[in-house]
Amino acid sequence: MTVRPTPEDTLPASPEEMILLGRRWCPQRQRGVPVRVIDDRIVDLRVPTIAHLLQSPDPVTTANDHALIETGCSLDEALQAIGDRNQVHLLPPVDLQPIKAAGVTFIESMLERVIEEATHGDASLATEARRRILETMGPNVATIRPGSPEAMRLRTTMIEEGRWSPYLEVGLGADAEIFTKASPLSAVGTGMPVGIRRDSDWNNPEPEVVLVCAPDGRIVGATLGNDVNLRDWEGRSALLLGRAKDNRSSAAIGPFIRLFDTHLGGAFDLDAVRSETLALEIEGRDDGFRLEASSSMAKISRDPADLAAQLFDSHDWPDGVVLYLGTMFAPTADRPRADGSIVAGNGFTHRVGDRVRISSPLLGGLLNEVQLCESCPRWTERITDLVDAT
């Protein structure tokens, strides 16, 4: 482990009672075990996997009824031991769920994807490309809703001017971009490194809310995610999306799933997610660089419920599924080079050792350090590890 989160870094700041689900490593059984946070402790749940809990008619009631309060350890101990297979430590809060992601769901991110494509992944050309594209699209593009008559008129205009892009199709059209971000069990949690490829020179974090859906399509909770993105790879060709998005340790999720609980008198539901604000902090280990930014879910161009519905409209997810909702964050501020000089227009890219924290009042904090993929711990947790031998 490269960074050591504290409970204060990790837990939501909201004062109301909440149902927080996660997973811990069990050294005795050599597998992940579902847990629930109660006060400053994590306690085991009497279910084999998070997938079993999502299959229940009411995950909140199941979490309440199946908490083994006599077990567990302090949250602080579980955070400090992350990465030590000989000790109980916190894992990402998802297991058998496929990890999906929605792209270009914010107008800002749509524009940046178009810019990546227009520059063929060359960061030095981004400033001029951004100016030209914004000039064509006009000042009111941020208010356009995908699939609306106004969006279709803009689509026609961009085609006529020879500026069409696959990103504009999913940013303006009725059908959302939904892709596979990572395989089940491959995500990393808080306190674990996130990975970038050695051969990427333009990349960034993408702070996002991640929906948690039951097998029948109900949205039952949410957590935070970092959809680590290689802008140069995706910019060279939209067909490289899978290579740009799915690499070792490139999907961070956590720290906990917060279940919707208003049906039992709680205060957390999808409306709370729709208005949540995400904060991003990046701190360079070696160059003293610091970036702080925030993004509001209120600016999303596609409603979260619509994105989840599109995920289920022609597919089945018997173990449940999680869905990154997309980001409006695409840093454009020029980061000084290793010698301290600044090249105007080169923008931001990660460096090894960057400390990234994504947080929100309702969902807590997700803390990771950037490493090269080859330096990140190998993905070794297997689905077969969760199957009891008979």
N, C-alpha and C positions, 0 to 999 in steps of 0.2 A: 504494500500500500504506500502511496506517495503523499497523500494528505490525510489528516486525521480530523474528521468532523466531530464537533461536540453536539450534545443534545440541543443546545441553543441554535446551532447552525442548521439543525435538521428538522425540528418539530415545527408545525404551523404556529403562527403567532396569535391566531384567533382564540378567544378565551372559552368558547363554548365546548361542551363535551363532544367528542367525535369518535368515530370508529376508524382506526388506522390499521390496515393490514400490511403485513410484510412477510419476509422469509428470513430464516437464519440457517447458518450452516451447523449441522449436527456432526461432531467429530466421531461419535460412537457409531452412528449409522452411515456415515460418509454420504450424506445427502442433504438437500434443503428441506426445511420443515416450516409450514405456515405458522405465523405468529400474529399476535395482536398487541398493540401498545396500550398499556394500562398504567396511568401515572407516569413514572419514570422507568418502567420496566417493559420488557417484551416477554409475553407469555405464550406458550404453545397453544395451537388450536387442534382440537381432536378431529382433524380432517387430513387426508393424505397429501392433498395439493391445493393450491389456489383454484385450480380448475374445478375440483369437487365443490368448493364453496360457491363458485359462480353458477354451478348447475342447480343450486338450491333455489326454491321459489323466492326466498327472502334472505339474501346474504347477510344483512344486518342482524336479523334474528339468529341465523346460524352462527355468526361470529360471537354473539352474546351467549348463546347456549353452549358453545363448544370451547370456550376459553378455559384452559386448565390453569387456573390462577395460582396453583401451588407450584407451578414449574416456572422456568425462565431465568432471566438474569437482568441486570441493569442495562438500560439502553446505552449508557456511556461505555460499559465494558464491551458490548457488542460492536460499537462503533470503533473503539480503539483497537480491536483485534481483527479488523477487516483484512482479509487476505491470508490469515493464519489458519491453515486447515487443521491444526491441532487444538484450536479454541473455537468456542461459539462466536460467530460474528455475523453481521448483517449482510444479507444478499439483496439483489434487486427483487422487487415485490411481485414479479410475474414468473410463471413457470411454463406451463404447456400452451399458453396463448400465442398464436401467431402475432407477430409484431408488424403492423401495417402503418402507413403514413399517408397523409393527404398533403399534396403540394400546391403551391401558389394559391393559397387560400386568403392571403392578404395582398392587396394591390401592390404594396411596396415590394414584397418578395417576387411577385409576378414581374415587375419591372426589372429587378435584379437578375432574374433568370433570363429574360430577354437580352439584357446587357451581356451576360456571360456568353450567350450564344452568338451575339453580334460581334464580340471580340475574340471568339474562338478560344476562350479561356485565358486570354492575355490581360492581366490586371492593369498593365500600363495604358491600355486603350479605353478603360472603363469610363473615365470622366467625360470624354468627348462623346462616347456612345450614349451615355446617360442623357447628356444635353440634347442630342438629336432625337432620341426616342421620346423624351418628355415633350419636346416641341411638337412632335407629330400627334401625340395622344391628347394633348391639351391639359389645362389646369384642373379640370374637374374629374379626372379619371378615378380618384380615390373614392368617389361617391357611387360609382357604377356597381350594380349588382349583377353577378353572372347570370346569363340566360335572359336578362331583361331586354326589351326592344332597344334601349340605348346601347347596351353591350353589343347587340347584334349589328347595330349601325356602325359602331367603332370597328368591329371585326371586319365588316365589308370595306371600310375605309383603309384599314391596314393592309388588307389583301390587295386592293387596287394600287396602293403605293409601294407594293413589293416589300412590305415589312412584316409579312406574316411569320408566325413562329408556333411550334407546338405548345409553347408555354402560354401564348395568348389564347389558344384554343381552350385549354383547361382553366385559364384565368377568367375568360369572358363567357365561355359556353355553358350550357346547362349541366354537362357531365364533369364531375370533379376528377382530378388526378389522384388516384389511390394506388399506391405501390407497396411492395413488400420491403420493409426496412431491414428486418433481421429475422432469423429463425428462432423458434421457441428455445428458451434457456440460454440464448447467446448474449443477452443484454448484460450490461454492467450497472451496478448501483452506485450509491453515494460513497465517496471515499476511494473509489477504484479509478485507475487511469482510463482515459478515453484515447482512442488511437487515430492517428492520421498517417497516410501513406508517405513513405520517404520520397516518392517521386511526385508529390503534390507541392506546388509552390504558391497556391492560392486557395485558402480554406478558412472555415470559420465555424463557430458554434451556432446552433439554431435552438433557442429556448422555446419550448412548446408545452402546452397542456396535452396530456395523453388521456383519452377516454378509455374506460374499462367497460366492456360490454359482455353481458351474459349470452349464453347460446341462443336464446330466443330473440335477441336483438335489443333487449332493454339496456339502456345505459345505466350502470349501477354505481359508478364511482369515477374518480379521476386521480391522476398523479402528474408529476413533472417529467419532462424528457429533454435530452439534448440530442438532436438529430444532426450529429456531426457531418459536415458537408464539404466535399472537395469541389470548389467552384471551377477550377481549371479543368478537371476531368469532365464534369457535366457540361461545361461550356463548349468543349470540343465537339460533343455530340450528345443529343438527348438520349441516344441509345446506350450511352455509357452511364446512365443513371444508376443502374445496379452496382457498377464498380465504384461510382462516386459515393454511394450511400451505405453499402453493406461491406464493411471491412472489420477486421478484428477490433473489438472494443469500441466500435463507432456508434453504438446505440446505448445511450445511458437513460435509465428509467428509475425514478424513485423520488424521495426516499421510501414513501409508503403510499399505498392506495387508500384514499379517503372515500369511504362509502357514502352514497346519498342516504340521508336519514330523516327527511322531513315527514315521511309517512309514519314515523314513530315519535314525532315531536321535536326532531332536530332542526338544524338551521342550514344544512348543506344540500344543495340540489343543482340541477343543470343551469338554472338561472344565475346561481352564484358563480359558476364557471364562465358563463357568458359575459360577466362584467369584471372578471378577475384581471389584475395587472401583474405581469411577470417582470422581475428585475434581473438584470444580468450584470455580473462583475467579472472582469478579466484582469488578472494581475500577472505581469511577466516576471518570471523568476530571475532572469539575468539582466534585463535591460530596464527594469523599473517602470515599464509601460503599464498604464492603468486605463481601463475603459469601463464606464458605467452607462447603462442604457436601460430602458424599460419599454415594454410593449403591452398594449391593452387588448384583451380579447374582444372588447366592444368594437374594435376596428376590423374584425374578421369579415370577409365578404361572403362567406358561406356559413350558414348556421350549423353549429355542431351536430344538432339532431339530424339535419339533412345529410351531413357527411356520413354519420353512422348508418343512416337508412340506405345510402348508396353502397355502403360496404356489405349490407345484407341483401340487397335487392336481387342478386342472382348467385348467392354463395351461402354455404353453411359453415358454422364455426362451433362444433360441438363441445370444445373445451373453453369457449369464450374467445375473445379477441381484444387486443388493445390497439388504439388508433392515435398516432400523433396528429394533432390538428393543424399543423403548419405554423409558420412564424412570419412576423413582419420585420424581423431583425436581419439586416444585411449590412455589416459595418463598412463604412466608406472612408472613415478618417485615415489619413496616411500614417502608417506606423514607421518610426525611424528604423533604418537598417542597422546591422550589427556595428557599423562604424559611427553611428549617431546621425548620419545624414538622412535627409528626407527627400524622396523622389516624388514630386507632385503627381498625383493620379494613381499611384501604385496601391493605395488603399491599405486595408488590414489583412493580415494573414497570421495564423498561429505560429508560435515557436514552441519547441519542446520545453516543457517546464511551466507553461502557462497554467495558472490556477483559475478555473472557471466555476463560478457559483451562479446557479439559476434558482430563484426563490419567488415565493408568493405568500401573502399572509394566510391563505386558506390551505395551502398544500405543502408548506415547509420549504426546505432547502436541499438542493442537489449539488454536491461539491465534487469536482473531479480535477485531475491534473492531466495535461496533454502530454502524450508520449508518442513515439513512433509505434505503429502497429506491431512491428517485430519485437518491440521491447515490452509490450503489454502481456499480462499472463495469458496463456493459451486457454481457449474455451475447452473445458474438459467435462463439465456437468452434462450427463447424458439422460435422455428420456428413460432408458432402461434402468438408471439408478433409482428412479422413482417407482419402479415396479417391484413389489415384494416377491421374492422367489418363492415358489410353491414346491 
